[in-house]
Amino acid sequence: GGGELPGVWMPCAAQLHTTHVLLRWTTAGGNPAPRLVPFAACVDVRSLAPADLAPDERAALPGGGGGVEWRVFELVFEGRARERFAAANLAERATWVSAIW
């Protein structure tokens, strides 16, 4: 165990497709950076409570200004690392979890 790098929360635009989520963000250098998260081998989609996150993960979430209360959900895969996402509120998270599942 050990040796895992801490997670990083990055603001991005997400598009839901039938077989994957397409994430897009801009690098510090201003370049577009797409990432595909395929649903192949996805065995679960679940909402997480703040207590389900490690303290460093909770601390790394962006500040909740403007009424944003980040709500985290994760995609669990067979044979590879889980993917975690944060939505701006409970309703948005519920929409994503329902749409993916």
C-alpha positions in Angstrom: 0.0 0.0 0.0 0.9 3.6 0.0 2.6 5.6 -2.7 -0.7 7.0 -4.0 -0.7 10.6 -5.1 -3.3 12.8 -3.6 -6.3 13.6 -5.7 -6.7 16.9 -7.4 -10.1 18.6 -8.0 -10.2 20.4 -11.3 -13.0 22.5 -12.7 -14.1 21.1 -16.0 -17.0 20.9 -18.4 -18.6 17.4 -18.6 -20.7 15.9 -21.4 -22.6 12.7 -20.7 -22.7 10.2 -23.6 -24.2 6.7 -23.6 -20.8 5.0 -23.3 -18.7 7.6 -21.5 -18.3 11.0 -19.9 -16.2 13.5 -21.8 -14.4 16.0 -19.6 -12.8 19.1 -20.9 -10.6 21.7 -19.1 -8.0 24.2 -19.8 -4.4 23.7 -18.7 -2.4 26.4 -16.9 -0.8 27.1 -20.2 -4.2 27.8 -21.8 -4.4 24.6 -23.8 -7.6 22.5 -24.0 -7.3 19.1 -22.3 -10.0 16.5 -23.0 -10.3 13.2 -21.1 -12.7 10.4 -21.8 -14.0 8.3 -18.9 -15.5 5.1 -20.4 -18.3 3.3 -18.7 -16.9 -0.1 -19.6 -16.3 -2.2 -16.5 -18.2 0.4 -14.4 -19.9 -1.7 -11.6 -21.3 1.1 -9.4 -22.1 4.8 -9.3 -22.6 6.1 -5.8 -23.0 9.3 -3.9 -20.5 10.0 -1.2 -21.0 11.8 2.1 -18.2 14.2 3.2 -17.2 11.6 5.9 -16.5 9.2 3.0 -13.7 11.4 1.8 -10.2 11.5 3.2 -9.4 14.7 5.1 -7.0 15.8 2.3 -9.7 15.2 -0.3 -12.2 17.3 1.5 -9.6 20.1 2.1 -8.7 20.0 -1.6 -12.3 20.8 -2.8 -12.6 24.4 -4.1 -14.0 27.0 -1.7 -17.8 26.9 -1.6 -18.4 30.5 -2.4 -21.5 31.6 -4.2 -23.7 29.1 -2.4 -21.8 26.1 -3.9 -21.9 23.1 -1.6 -19.8 20.5 -3.4 -21.4 17.0 -3.4 -19.1 14.1 -4.5 -20.0 11.0 -6.4 -17.8 8.2 -7.7 -17.8 5.7 -10.5 -16.4 2.3 -9.3 -14.7 0.1 -11.9 -13.7 -3.5 -12.0 -9.9 -3.8 -12.4 -9.1 -0.1 -12.3 -9.1 3.0 -10.0 -12.4 4.7 -9.2 -13.2 8.1 -10.6 -14.6 10.8 -8.3 -16.5 13.9 -9.4 -18.0 16.9 -7.5 -21.3 18.5 -8.4 -22.3 22.0 -7.3 -25.3 20.8 -5.1 -27.4 17.8 -4.2 -29.8 18.1 -7.2 -27.0 18.3 -9.7 -25.3 15.3 -8.1 -28.6 13.3 -8.2 -29.0 14.2 -11.9 -25.6 12.9 -12.7 -25.9 9.7 -10.7 -29.3 8.9 -12.1 -28.2 9.6 -15.7 -25.1 7.5 -15.5 -26.7 4.6 -13.7 
